[in-house]
Amino acid sequence: MAGLDSNTPIPTEIKLHQTSRAMELSFADGTSFRLSYEFLRVYSPSAEVRGHGPGQETLQVGKREVSIAEVEQVGHYAIRPKFSDGHESGIYSWDYLYELGVQHDELWQRYLARLAAAGASRDPDPNAPASAPAHACGHHH
């Protein structure tokens, strides 16, 4: 894993906004970004998402509702968010988070284009039992 680029600003604050499902990052250079949990999840740096080489990325679908349960600090250079869908192998270095913030609009458009090309949706699959919201299926007469 790439180490820290000495020019990368270090986050001075990381806040989780559970209601809006966004992570707010403030960096030492005065920059701040607000990245949605969904965006962070679909751009996870983990091998599971990224694959092991260019073109091997696994398209993440149905992540609109994903949330981050907690964030664990990794050394002095990264965080490891624990997502509500069980994904927790992504280690987000400060450089990577900064890069995601800077390139957010372009990366988000690229993701939406890939979803569209695959005929996939950001919404969870209603037929997937694992991520289906729990609700009572009793019939009322």
Stockholm file with secondary structure:
# STOCKHOLM 1.0

chainA/1-141         MAGLDSNTPIPTEIKLHQTSRAMELSFADGTSFRLSYEFLRVYSPSAEVRGHGPGQETLQVGKREVSIAEVEQVGHYAIRPKFSDGHESGIYSWDYLYELGVQHDELWQRYLARLAAAGASRDPDPNAPASAPAHACGHHH
#=GR chainA/1-141 SS CCCCCTTSCCEEEEEEETTTTEEEEEETTSCEEEEEHHHHHHTCCSHHHHTTSTTCCCCCCSCTTCCEEEEEEETTTEEEEEETTSCCCCCEEHHHHHHHHHTHHHHHHHHHHHHHHHTCCSSCCTTCTTTSCCCCCCCCC
#=GC SS_cons         CCCCCTTSCCEEEEEEETTTTEEEEEETTSCEEEEEHHHHHHTCCSHHHHTTSTTCCCCCCSCTTCCEEEEEEETTTEEEEEETTSCCCCCEEHHHHHHHHHTHHHHHHHHHHHHHHHTCCSSCCTTCTTTSCCCCCCCCC
//
